[in-house]
Each structure stands twice: as C-alpha cells, then as structure tokens.
Amino acid sequence: MTSKELLYVEDALGHEKYFQTQCSETLGRLQDSELRGLVQKLSEDHRQIFSSFYGLL
C-alpha cells in the first residue's frame, strides 16, 4: 500500500468514527422510535464500514 493510499484509509477511518459518534449522540436525543431505528441502522452501517477499512491495514 502506498503512503497516499494509507493516508486515504486513515482519513476514511476518521470519517467513519466521526459518523459513529454523531449517530450515538443523536440517539440520545431522539424519542421517535422510527427515527431511533434509522439512526441505529446508520450507526451499524458505519461500524461495518469502519471495520472494512480497518481490515485493509
């Protein structure tokens, strides 16, 4: 993996971690069960994407 590719993966990891954090914070403020389900799904999707990128390392 080139240094440029590694930087891309590190950047992508940071973005996915940020999205997970935002989803967690949003879940704490939501009361609507349908929205909570959607945000939980988004959080899980970003967790899986993070794992995929991490696996590249």
PDBQT receptor file of N, H, CA, C and O in Angstrom, charges set to zero:
ATOM      1  N   MET A   1       0.852  -1.165   0.000  1.00  0.00    +0.000 N 
ATOM      2  CA  MET A   1       0.000   0.000   0.000  1.00  0.00    +0.000 C 
ATOM      3  C   MET A   1       0.904   1.235   0.000  1.00  0.00    +0.000 C 
ATOM      4  O   MET A   1       1.845   1.336   0.787  1.00  0.00    +0.000 OA
ATOM      5  N   THR A   2       0.600   2.154  -0.886  1.00  0.00    +0.000 N 
ATOM      6  H   THR A   2      -0.165   2.073  -1.525  1.00  0.00    +0.000 HD
ATOM      7  CA  THR A   2       1.411   3.374  -0.958  1.00  0.00    +0.000 C 
ATOM      8  C   THR A   2       1.076   4.294   0.206  1.00  0.00    +0.000 C 
ATOM      9  O   THR A   2       0.058   4.122   0.877  1.00  0.00    +0.000 OA
ATOM     10  N   SER A   3       1.936   5.262   0.433  1.00  0.00    +0.000 N 
ATOM     11  H   SER A   3       2.763   5.402  -0.112  1.00  0.00    +0.000 HD
ATOM     12  CA  SER A   3       1.690   6.207   1.525  1.00  0.00    +0.000 C 
ATOM     13  C   SER A   3       0.424   7.025   1.264  1.00  0.00    +0.000 C 
ATOM     14  O   SER A   3      -0.294   7.369   2.204  1.00  0.00    +0.000 OA
ATOM     15  N   LYS A   4       0.148   7.336   0.012  1.00  0.00    +0.000 N 
ATOM     16  H   LYS A   4       0.731   7.058  -0.751  1.00  0.00    +0.000 HD
ATOM     17  CA  LYS A   4      -1.066   8.086  -0.320  1.00  0.00    +0.000 C 
ATOM     18  C   LYS A   4      -2.316   7.248  -0.039  1.00  0.00    +0.000 C 
ATOM     19  O   LYS A   4      -3.313   7.762   0.469  1.00  0.00    +0.000 OA
ATOM     20  N   GLU A   5      -2.256   5.976  -0.368  1.00  0.00    +0.000 N 
ATOM     21  H   GLU A   5      -1.447   5.559  -0.781  1.00  0.00    +0.000 HD
ATOM     22  CA  GLU A   5      -3.381   5.082  -0.085  1.00  0.00    +0.000 C 
ATOM     23  C   GLU A   5      -3.589   4.929   1.418  1.00  0.00    +0.000 C 
ATOM     24  O   GLU A   5      -4.723   4.897   1.895  1.00  0.00    +0.000 OA
ATOM     25  N   LEU A   6      -2.500   4.837   2.151  1.00  0.00    +0.000 N 
ATOM     26  H   LEU A   6      -1.579   4.863   1.763  1.00  0.00    +0.000 HD
ATOM     27  CA  LEU A   6      -2.590   4.727   3.600  1.00  0.00    +0.000 C 
ATOM     28  C   LEU A   6      -3.238   5.976   4.201  1.00  0.00    +0.000 C 
ATOM     29  O   LEU A   6      -4.062   5.874   5.109  1.00  0.00    +0.000 OA
ATOM     30  N   LEU A   7      -2.868   7.142   3.699  1.00  0.00    +0.000 N 
ATOM     31  H   LEU A   7      -2.198   7.225   2.962  1.00  0.00    +0.000 HD
ATOM     32  CA  LEU A   7      -3.487   8.388   4.166  1.00  0.00    +0.000 C 
ATOM     33  C   LEU A   7      -4.984   8.394   3.880  1.00  0.00    +0.000 C 
ATOM     34  O   LEU A   7      -5.778   8.860   4.697  1.00  0.00    +0.000 OA
ATOM     35  N   TYR A   8      -5.365   7.874   2.714  1.00  0.00    +0.000 N 
ATOM     36  H   TYR A   8      -4.720   7.496   2.050  1.00  0.00    +0.000 HD
ATOM     37  CA  TYR A   8      -6.786   7.812   2.378  1.00  0.00    +0.000 C 
ATOM     38  C   TYR A   8      -7.523   6.909   3.369  1.00  0.00    +0.000 C 
ATOM     39  O   TYR A   8      -8.598   7.268   3.850  1.00  0.00    +0.000 OA
ATOM     40  N   VAL A   9      -6.959   5.754   3.674  1.00  0.00    +0.000 N 
ATOM     41  H   VAL A   9      -6.085   5.463   3.283  1.00  0.00    +0.000 HD
ATOM     42  CA  VAL A   9      -7.599   4.823   4.603  1.00  0.00    +0.000 C 
ATOM     43  C   VAL A   9      -7.692   5.447   5.996  1.00  0.00    +0.000 C 
ATOM     44  O   VAL A   9      -8.722   5.324   6.659  1.00  0.00    +0.000 OA
ATOM     45  N   GLU A  10      -6.631   6.111   6.442  1.00  0.00    +0.000 N 
ATOM     46  H   GLU A  10      -5.794   6.210   5.903  1.00  0.00    +0.000 HD
ATOM     47  CA  GLU A  10      -6.659   6.770   7.755  1.00  0.00    +0.000 C 
ATOM     48  C   GLU A  10      -7.739   7.857   7.792  1.00  0.00    +0.000 C 
ATOM     49  O   GLU A  10      -8.442   8.005   8.791  1.00  0.00    +0.000 OA
ATOM     50  N   ASP A  11      -7.865   8.609   6.706  1.00  0.00    +0.000 N 
ATOM     51  H   ASP A  11      -7.294   8.488   5.894  1.00  0.00    +0.000 HD
ATOM     52  CA  ASP A  11      -8.883   9.653   6.623  1.00  0.00    +0.000 C 
ATOM     53  C   ASP A  11     -10.284   9.029   6.650  1.00  0.00    +0.000 C 
ATOM     54  O   ASP A  11     -11.179   9.526   7.334  1.00  0.00    +0.000 OA
ATOM     55  N   ALA A  12     -10.460   7.956   5.913  1.00  0.00    +0.000 N 
ATOM     56  H   ALA A  12      -9.733   7.552   5.358  1.00  0.00    +0.000 HD
ATOM     57  CA  ALA A  12     -11.754   7.277   5.883  1.00  0.00    +0.000 C 
ATOM     58  C   ALA A  12     -12.104   6.725   7.264  1.00  0.00    +0.000 C 
ATOM     59  O   ALA A  12     -13.261   6.790   7.680  1.00  0.00    +0.000 OA
ATOM     60  N   LEU A  13     -11.120   6.184   7.975  1.00  0.00    +0.000 N 
ATOM     61  H   LEU A  13     -10.180   6.131   7.637  1.00  0.00    +0.000 HD
ATOM     62  CA  LEU A  13     -11.359   5.693   9.334  1.00  0.00    +0.000 C 
ATOM     63  C   LEU A  13     -11.829   6.824  10.241  1.00  0.00    +0.000 C 
ATOM     64  O   LEU A  13     -12.758   6.652  11.030  1.00  0.00    +0.000 OA
ATOM     65  N   GLY A  14     -11.193   7.964  10.127  1.00  0.00    +0.000 N 
ATOM     66  H   GLY A  14     -10.438   8.104   9.487  1.00  0.00    +0.000 HD
ATOM     67  CA  GLY A  14     -11.581   9.115  10.937  1.00  0.00    +0.000 C 
ATOM     68  C   GLY A  14     -13.002   9.570  10.643  1.00  0.00    +0.000 C 
ATOM     69  O   GLY A  14     -13.750   9.923  11.555  1.00  0.00    +0.000 OA
ATOM     70  N   HIS A  15     -13.371   9.561   9.366  1.00  0.00    +0.000 N 
ATOM     71  H   HIS A  15     -12.763   9.274   8.626  1.00  0.00    +0.000 HD
ATOM     72  CA  HIS A  15     -14.730   9.967   8.991  1.00  0.00    +0.000 C 
ATOM     73  C   HIS A  15     -15.758   8.983   9.531  1.00  0.00    +0.000 C 
ATOM     74  O   HIS A  15     -16.798   9.389  10.051  1.00  0.00    +0.000 OA
ATOM     75  N   GLU A  16     -15.475   7.712   9.412  1.00  0.00    +0.000 N 
ATOM     76  H   GLU A  16     -14.630   7.383   8.990  1.00  0.00    +0.000 HD
ATOM     77  CA  GLU A  16     -16.419   6.708   9.895  1.00  0.00    +0.000 C 
ATOM     78  C   GLU A  16     -16.562   6.771  11.415  1.00  0.00    +0.000 C 
ATOM     79  O   GLU A  16     -17.662   6.602  11.943  1.00  0.00    +0.000 OA
ATOM     80  N   LYS A  17     -15.468   7.011  12.113  1.00  0.00    +0.000 N 
ATOM     81  H   LYS A  17     -14.575   7.148  11.684  1.00  0.00    +0.000 HD
ATOM     82  CA  LYS A  17     -15.534   7.155  13.568  1.00  0.00    +0.000 C 
ATOM     83  C   LYS A  17     -16.367   8.378  13.945  1.00  0.00    +0.000 C 
ATOM     84  O   LYS A  17     -17.145   8.336  14.898  1.00  0.00    +0.000 OA
ATOM     85  N   TYR A  18     -16.202   9.461  13.195  1.00  0.00    +0.000 N 
ATOM     86  H   TYR A  18     -15.569   9.495  12.421  1.00  0.00    +0.000 HD
ATOM     87  CA  TYR A  18     -16.985  10.677  13.422  1.00  0.00    +0.000 C 
ATOM     88  C   TYR A  18     -18.477  10.392  13.225  1.00  0.00    +0.000 C 
ATOM     89  O   TYR A  18     -19.301  10.800  14.044  1.00  0.00    +0.000 OA
ATOM     90  N   PHE A  19     -18.823   9.692  12.138  1.00  0.00    +0.000 N 
ATOM     91  H   PHE A  19     -18.154   9.361  11.473  1.00  0.00    +0.000 HD
ATOM     92  CA  PHE A  19     -20.223   9.376  11.873  1.00  0.00    +0.000 C 
ATOM     93  C   PHE A  19     -20.804   8.507  12.991  1.00  0.00    +0.000 C 
ATOM     94  O   PHE A  19     -21.951   8.702  13.391  1.00  0.00    +0.000 OA
ATOM     95  N   GLN A  20     -20.023   7.557  13.495  1.00  0.00    +0.000 N 
ATOM     96  H   GLN A  20     -19.091   7.399  13.170  1.00  0.00    +0.000 HD
ATOM     97  CA  GLN A  20     -20.491   6.715  14.604  1.00  0.00    +0.000 C 
ATOM     98  C   GLN A  20     -20.769   7.570  15.839  1.00  0.00    +0.000 C 
ATOM     99  O   GLN A  20     -21.781   7.385  16.515  1.00  0.00    +0.000 OA
ATOM    100  N   THR A  21     -19.879   8.492  16.122  1.00  0.00    +0.000 N 
ATOM    101  H   THR A  21     -19.057   8.642  15.573  1.00  0.00    +0.000 HD
ATOM    102  CA  THR A  21     -20.049   9.378  17.275  1.00  0.00    +0.000 C 
ATOM    103  C   THR A  21     -21.303  10.230  17.121  1.00  0.00    +0.000 C 
ATOM    104  O   THR A  21     -22.076  10.386  18.067  1.00  0.00    +0.000 OA
ATOM    105  N   GLN A  22     -21.498  10.776  15.938  1.00  0.00    +0.000 N 
ATOM    106  H   GLN A  22     -20.870  10.650  15.170  1.00  0.00    +0.000 HD
ATOM    107  CA  GLN A  22     -22.672  11.606  15.691  1.00  0.00    +0.000 C 
ATOM    108  C   GLN A  22     -23.962  10.794  15.839  1.00  0.00    +0.000 C 
ATOM    109  O   GLN A  22     -24.944  11.286  16.397  1.00  0.00    +0.000 OA
ATOM    110  N   CYS A  23     -23.963   9.571  15.350  1.00  0.00    +0.000 N 
ATOM    111  H   CYS A  23     -23.166   9.172  14.897  1.00  0.00    +0.000 HD
ATOM    112  CA  CYS A  23     -25.139   8.713  15.496  1.00  0.00    +0.000 C 
ATOM    113  C   CYS A  23     -25.416   8.428  16.968  1.00  0.00    +0.000 C 
ATOM    114  O   CYS A  23     -26.570   8.471  17.393  1.00  0.00    +0.000 OA
ATOM    115  N   SER A  24     -24.394   8.143  17.741  1.00  0.00    +0.000 N 
ATOM    116  H   SER A  24     -23.456   8.108  17.396  1.00  0.00    +0.000 HD
ATOM    117  CA  SER A  24     -24.571   7.864  19.169  1.00  0.00    +0.000 C 
ATOM    118  C   SER A  24     -25.133   9.073  19.893  1.00  0.00    +0.000 C 
ATOM    119  O   SER A  24     -26.040   8.937  20.714  1.00  0.00    +0.000 OA
ATOM    120  N   GLU A  25     -24.609  10.246  19.601  1.00  0.00    +0.000 N 
ATOM    121  H   GLU A  25     -23.872  10.356  18.934  1.00  0.00    +0.000 HD
ATOM    122  CA  GLU A  25     -25.107  11.468  20.235  1.00  0.00    +0.000 C 
ATOM    123  C   GLU A  25     -26.552  11.750  19.835  1.00  0.00    +0.000 C 
ATOM    124  O   GLU A  25     -27.357  12.183  20.660  1.00  0.00    +0.000 OA
ATOM    125  N   THR A  26     -26.871  11.507  18.590  1.00  0.00    +0.000 N 
ATOM    126  H   THR A  26     -26.217  11.156  17.920  1.00  0.00    +0.000 HD
ATOM    127  CA  THR A  26     -28.226  11.744  18.108  1.00  0.00    +0.000 C 
ATOM    128  C   THR A  26     -29.212  10.770  18.748  1.00  0.00    +0.000 C 
ATOM    129  O   THR A  26     -30.331  11.152  19.090  1.00  0.00    +0.000 OA
ATOM    130  N   LEU A  27     -28.802   9.519  18.911  1.00  0.00    +0.000 N 
ATOM    131  H   LEU A  27     -27.893   9.208  18.633  1.00  0.00    +0.000 HD
ATOM    132  CA  LEU A  27     -29.680   8.529  19.548  1.00  0.00    +0.000 C 
ATOM    133  C   LEU A  27     -30.104   8.975  20.940  1.00  0.00    +0.000 C 
ATOM    134  O   LEU A  27     -31.232   8.723  21.363  1.00  0.00    +0.000 OA
ATOM    135  N   GLY A  28     -29.210   9.628  21.640  1.00  0.00    +0.000 N 
ATOM    136  H   GLY A  28     -28.293   9.833  21.296  1.00  0.00    +0.000 HD
ATOM    137  CA  GLY A  28     -29.510  10.090  22.985  1.00  0.00    +0.000 C 
ATOM    138  C   GLY A  28     -30.564  11.189  23.037  1.00  0.00    +0.000 C 
ATOM    139  O   GLY A  28     -31.158  11.437  24.086  1.00  0.00    +0.000 OA
ATOM    140  N   ARG A  29     -30.792  11.842  21.908  1.00  0.00    +0.000 N 
ATOM    141  H   ARG A  29     -30.309  11.640  21.056  1.00  0.00    +0.000 HD
ATOM    142  CA  ARG A  29     -31.750  12.948  21.870  1.00  0.00    +0.000 C 
ATOM    143  C   ARG A  29     -33.071  12.583  21.199  1.00  0.00    +0.000 C 
ATOM    144  O   ARG A  29     -34.038  13.338  21.288  1.00  0.00    +0.000 OA
ATOM    145  N   LEU A  30     -33.119  11.440  20.535  1.00  0.00    +0.000 N 
ATOM    146  H   LEU A  30     -32.332  10.826  20.463  1.00  0.00    +0.000 HD
ATOM    147  CA  LEU A  30     -34.326  11.074  19.797  1.00  0.00    +0.000 C 
ATOM    148  C   LEU A  30     -35.326  10.351  20.683  1.00  0.00    +0.000 C 
ATOM    149  O   LEU A  30     -34.960   9.536  21.530  1.00  0.00    +0.000 OA
ATOM    150  N   GLN A  31     -36.589  10.665  20.470  1.00  0.00    +0.000 N 
ATOM    151  H   GLN A  31     -36.886  11.328  19.782  1.00  0.00    +0.000 HD
ATOM    152  CA  GLN A  31     -37.649   9.973  21.193  1.00  0.00    +0.000 C 
ATOM    153  C   GLN A  31     -38.504   9.143  20.239  1.00  0.00    +0.000 C 
ATOM    154  O   GLN A  31     -39.114   8.159  20.656  1.00  0.00    +0.000 OA
ATOM    155  N   ASP A  32     -38.555   9.523  18.985  1.00  0.00    +0.000 N 
ATOM    156  H   ASP A  32     -38.060  10.323  18.647  1.00  0.00    +0.000 HD
ATOM    157  CA  ASP A  32     -39.335   8.801  17.990  1.00  0.00    +0.000 C 
ATOM    158  C   ASP A  32     -38.686   7.454  17.687  1.00  0.00    +0.000 C 
ATOM    159  O   ASP A  32     -37.524   7.398  17.282  1.00  0.00    +0.000 OA
ATOM    160  N   SER A  33     -39.431   6.378  17.882  1.00  0.00    +0.000 N 
ATOM    161  H   SER A  33     -40.374   6.423  18.211  1.00  0.00    +0.000 HD
ATOM    162  CA  SER A  33     -38.850   5.038  17.735  1.00  0.00    +0.000 C 
ATOM    163  C   SER A  33     -38.447   4.737  16.291  1.00  0.00    +0.000 C 
ATOM    164  O   SER A  33     -37.474   4.018  16.064  1.00  0.00    +0.000 OA
ATOM    165  N   GLU A  34     -39.169   5.269  15.323  1.00  0.00    +0.000 N 
ATOM    166  H   GLU A  34     -39.960   5.854  15.507  1.00  0.00    +0.000 HD
ATOM    167  CA  GLU A  34     -38.822   5.038  13.925  1.00  0.00    +0.000 C 
ATOM    168  C   GLU A  34     -37.498   5.712  13.569  1.00  0.00    +0.000 C 
ATOM    169  O   GLU A  34     -36.654   5.124  12.893  1.00  0.00    +0.000 OA
ATOM    170  N   LEU A  35     -37.328   6.938  14.026  1.00  0.00    +0.000 N 
ATOM    171  H   LEU A  35     -38.013   7.415  14.576  1.00  0.00    +0.000 HD
ATOM    172  CA  LEU A  35     -36.063   7.646  13.791  1.00  0.00    +0.000 C 
ATOM    173  C   LEU A  35     -34.918   6.978  14.534  1.00  0.00    +0.000 C 
ATOM    174  O   LEU A  35     -33.811   6.869  14.007  1.00  0.00    +0.000 OA
ATOM    175  N   ARG A  36     -35.181   6.529  15.756  1.00  0.00    +0.000 N 
ATOM    176  H   ARG A  36     -36.081   6.617  16.184  1.00  0.00    +0.000 HD
ATOM    177  CA  ARG A  36     -34.142   5.834  16.519  1.00  0.00    +0.000 C 
ATOM    178  C   ARG A  36     -33.673   4.582  15.767  1.00  0.00    +0.000 C 
ATOM    179  O   ARG A  36     -32.478   4.292  15.709  1.00  0.00    +0.000 OA
ATOM    180  N   GLY A  37     -34.628   3.849  15.195  1.00  0.00    +0.000 N 
ATOM    181  H   GLY A  37     -35.599   4.085  15.242  1.00  0.00    +0.000 HD
ATOM    182  CA  GLY A  37     -34.271   2.656  14.424  1.00  0.00    +0.000 C 
ATOM    183  C   GLY A  37     -33.415   2.987  13.222  1.00  0.00    +0.000 C 
ATOM    184  O   GLY A  37     -32.461   2.275  12.912  1.00  0.00    +0.000 OA
ATOM    185  N   LEU A  38     -33.760   4.073  12.543  1.00  0.00    +0.000 N 
ATOM    186  H   LEU A  38     -34.535   4.651  12.795  1.00  0.00    +0.000 HD
ATOM    187  CA  LEU A  38     -32.993   4.501  11.376  1.00  0.00    +0.000 C 
ATOM    188  C   LEU A  38     -31.573   4.893  11.774  1.00  0.00    +0.000 C 
ATOM    189  O   LEU A  38     -30.609   4.490  11.122  1.00  0.00    +0.000 OA
ATOM    190  N   VAL A  39     -31.444   5.666  12.831  1.00  0.00    +0.000 N 
ATOM    191  H   VAL A  39     -32.227   5.993  13.361  1.00  0.00    +0.000 HD
ATOM    192  CA  VAL A  39     -30.120   6.109  13.273  1.00  0.00    +0.000 C 
ATOM    193  C   VAL A  39     -29.299   4.923  13.789  1.00  0.00    +0.000 C 
ATOM    194  O   VAL A  39     -28.087   4.878  13.579  1.00  0.00    +0.000 OA
ATOM    195  N   GLN A  40     -29.933   3.979  14.448  1.00  0.00    +0.000 N 
ATOM    196  H   GLN A  40     -30.918   4.015  14.618  1.00  0.00    +0.000 HD
ATOM    197  CA  GLN A  40     -29.214   2.781  14.892  1.00  0.00    +0.000 C 
ATOM    198  C   GLN A  40     -28.695   1.999  13.693  1.00  0.00    +0.000 C 
ATOM    199  O   GLN A  40     -27.577   1.483  13.725  1.00  0.00    +0.000 OA
ATOM    200  N   LYS A  41     -29.498   1.908  12.633  1.00  0.00    +0.000 N 
ATOM    201  H   LYS A  41     -30.406   2.327  12.606  1.00  0.00    +0.000 HD
ATOM    202  CA  LYS A  41     -29.071   1.226  11.405  1.00  0.00    +0.000 C 
ATOM    203  C   LYS A  41     -27.895   1.960  10.782  1.00  0.00    +0.000 C 
ATOM    204  O   LYS A  41     -26.928   1.331  10.353  1.00  0.00    +0.000 OA
ATOM    205  N   LEU A  42     -27.970   3.284  10.727  1.00  0.00    +0.000 N 
ATOM    206  H   LEU A  42     -28.757   3.795  11.075  1.00  0.00    +0.000 HD
ATOM    207  CA  LEU A  42     -26.853   4.073  10.188  1.00  0.00    +0.000 C 
ATOM    208  C   LEU A  42     -25.583   3.853  10.997  1.00  0.00    +0.000 C 
ATOM    209  O   LEU A  42     -24.495   3.712  10.439  1.00  0.00    +0.000 OA
ATOM    210  N   SER A  43     -25.732   3.825  12.311  1.00  0.00    +0.000 N 
ATOM    211  H   SER A  43     -26.616   3.940  12.765  1.00  0.00    +0.000 HD
ATOM    212  CA  SER A  43     -24.585   3.605  13.185  1.00  0.00    +0.000 C 
ATOM    213  C   SER A  43     -23.942   2.250  12.902  1.00  0.00    +0.000 C 
ATOM    214  O   SER A  43     -22.719   2.142  12.813  1.00  0.00    +0.000 OA
ATOM    215  N   GLU A  44     -24.766   1.229  12.762  1.00  0.00    +0.000 N 
ATOM    216  H   GLU A  44     -25.759   1.317  12.834  1.00  0.00    +0.000 HD
ATOM    217  CA  GLU A  44     -24.238  -0.111  12.467  1.00  0.00    +0.000 C 
ATOM    218  C   GLU A  44     -23.571  -0.145  11.096  1.00  0.00    +0.000 C 
ATOM    219  O   GLU A  44     -22.519  -0.765  10.936  1.00  0.00    +0.000 OA
ATOM    220  N   ASP A  45     -24.166   0.509  10.115  1.00  0.00    +0.000 N 
ATOM    221  H   ASP A  45     -25.020   1.012  10.245  1.00  0.00    +0.000 HD
ATOM    222  CA  ASP A  45     -23.560   0.570   8.782  1.00  0.00    +0.000 C 
ATOM    223  C   ASP A  45     -22.172   1.212   8.842  1.00  0.00    +0.000 C 
ATOM    224  O   ASP A  45     -21.226   0.718   8.230  1.00  0.00    +0.000 OA
ATOM    225  N   HIS A  46     -22.061   2.309   9.582  1.00  0.00    +0.000 N 
ATOM    226  H   HIS A  46     -22.830   2.710  10.080  1.00  0.00    +0.000 HD
ATOM    227  CA  HIS A  46     -20.762   2.991   9.687  1.00  0.00    +0.000 C 
ATOM    228  C   HIS A  46     -19.760   2.148  10.485  1.00  0.00    +0.000 C 
ATOM    229  O   HIS A  46     -18.562   2.189  10.207  1.00  0.00    +0.000 OA
ATOM    230  N   ARG A  47     -20.232   1.401  11.450  1.00  0.00    +0.000 N 
ATOM    231  H   ARG A  47     -21.205   1.368  11.676  1.00  0.00    +0.000 HD
ATOM    232  CA  ARG A  47     -19.357   0.499  12.206  1.00  0.00    +0.000 C 
ATOM    233  C   ARG A  47     -18.795  -0.579  11.270  1.00  0.00    +0.000 C 
ATOM    234  O   ARG A  47     -17.615  -0.920  11.351  1.00  0.00    +0.000 OA
ATOM    235  N   GLN A  48     -19.631  -1.103  10.398  1.00  0.00    +0.000 N 
ATOM    236  H   GLN A  48     -20.589  -0.825  10.333  1.00  0.00    +0.000 HD
ATOM    237  CA  GLN A  48     -19.184  -2.122   9.447  1.00  0.00    +0.000 C 
ATOM    238  C   GLN A  48     -18.200  -1.543   8.432  1.00  0.00    +0.000 C 
ATOM    239  O   GLN A  48     -17.209  -2.187   8.085  1.00  0.00    +0.000 OA
ATOM    240  N   ILE A  49     -18.473  -0.336   7.961  1.00  0.00    +0.000 N 
ATOM    241  H   ILE A  49     -19.277   0.186   8.243  1.00  0.00    +0.000 HD
ATOM    242  CA  ILE A  49     -17.564   0.314   7.022  1.00  0.00    +0.000 C 
ATOM    243  C   ILE A  49     -16.213   0.557   7.695  1.00  0.00    +0.000 C 
ATOM    244  O   ILE A  49     -15.163   0.339   7.090  1.00  0.00    +0.000 OA
ATOM    245  N   PHE A  50     -16.246   1.010   8.949  1.00  0.00    +0.000 N 
ATOM    246  H   PHE A  50     -17.099   1.187   9.440  1.00  0.00    +0.000 HD
ATOM    247  CA  PHE A  50     -15.016   1.229   9.700  1.00  0.00    +0.000 C 
ATOM    248  C   PHE A  50     -14.217  -0.075   9.774  1.00  0.00    +0.000 C 
ATOM    249  O   PHE A  50     -13.008  -0.086   9.545  1.00  0.00    +0.000 OA
ATOM    250  N   SER A  51     -14.896  -1.155  10.093  1.00  0.00    +0.000 N 
ATOM    251  H   SER A  51     -15.878  -1.146  10.280  1.00  0.00    +0.000 HD
ATOM    252  CA  SER A  51     -14.220  -2.453  10.202  1.00  0.00    +0.000 C 
ATOM    253  C   SER A  51     -13.607  -2.876   8.872  1.00  0.00    +0.000 C 
ATOM    254  O   SER A  51     -12.511  -3.435   8.836  1.00  0.00    +0.000 OA
ATOM    255  N   SER A  52     -14.311  -2.610   7.790  1.00  0.00    +0.000 N 
ATOM    256  H   SER A  52     -15.201  -2.156   7.819  1.00  0.00    +0.000 HD
ATOM    257  CA  SER A  52     -13.788  -2.947   6.469  1.00  0.00    +0.000 C 
ATOM    258  C   SER A  52     -12.514  -2.166   6.151  1.00  0.00    +0.000 C 
ATOM    259  O   SER A  52     -11.524  -2.728   5.684  1.00  0.00    +0.000 OA
ATOM    260  N   PHE A  53     -12.563  -0.863   6.414  1.00  0.00    +0.000 N 
ATOM    261  H   PHE A  53     -13.368  -0.407   6.794  1.00  0.00    +0.000 HD
ATOM    262  CA  PHE A  53     -11.367  -0.046   6.179  1.00  0.00    +0.000 C 
ATOM    263  C   PHE A  53     -10.225  -0.471   7.101  1.00  0.00    +0.000 C 
ATOM    264  O   PHE A  53      -9.073  -0.550   6.675  1.00  0.00    +0.000 OA
ATOM    265  N   TYR A  54     -10.548  -0.742   8.358  1.00  0.00    +0.000 N 
ATOM    266  H   TYR A  54     -11.484  -0.678   8.705  1.00  0.00    +0.000 HD
ATOM    267  CA  TYR A  54      -9.517  -1.149   9.327  1.00  0.00    +0.000 C 
ATOM    268  C   TYR A  54      -8.871  -2.465   8.867  1.00  0.00    +0.000 C 
ATOM    269  O   TYR A  54      -7.672  -2.676   9.048  1.00  0.00    +0.000 OA
ATOM    270  N   GLY A  55      -9.675  -3.328   8.279  1.00  0.00    +0.000 N 
ATOM    271  H   GLY A  55     -10.649  -3.157   8.132  1.00  0.00    +0.000 HD
ATOM    272  CA  GLY A  55      -9.154  -4.596   7.782  1.00  0.00    +0.000 C 
ATOM    273  C   GLY A  55      -8.130  -4.434   6.684  1.00  0.00    +0.000 C 
ATOM    274  O   GLY A  55      -7.315  -5.329   6.460  1.00  0.00    +0.000 OA
ATOM    275  N   LEU A  56      -8.159  -3.301   5.991  1.00  0.00    +0.000 N 
ATOM    276  H   LEU A  56      -8.822  -2.574   6.173  1.00  0.00    +0.000 HD
ATOM    277  CA  LEU A  56      -7.184  -3.048   4.936  1.00  0.00    +0.000 C 
ATOM    278  C   LEU A  56      -5.776  -2.830   5.504  1.00  0.00    +0.000 C 
ATOM    279  O   LEU A  56      -4.773  -3.022   4.816  1.00  0.00    +0.000 OA
ATOM    280  N   LEU A  57      -5.732  -2.430   6.758  1.00  0.00    +0.000 N 
ATOM    281  H   LEU A  57      -6.547  -2.274   7.316  1.00  0.00    +0.000 HD
ATOM    282  CA  LEU A  57      -4.430  -2.168   7.367  1.00  0.00    +0.000 C 
ATOM    283  C   LEU A  57      -3.831  -3.476   7.801  1.00  0.00    +0.000 C 
ATOM    284  O   LEU A  57      -2.727  -3.499   8.344  1.00  0.00    +0.000 OA
TER     285      LEU A  57
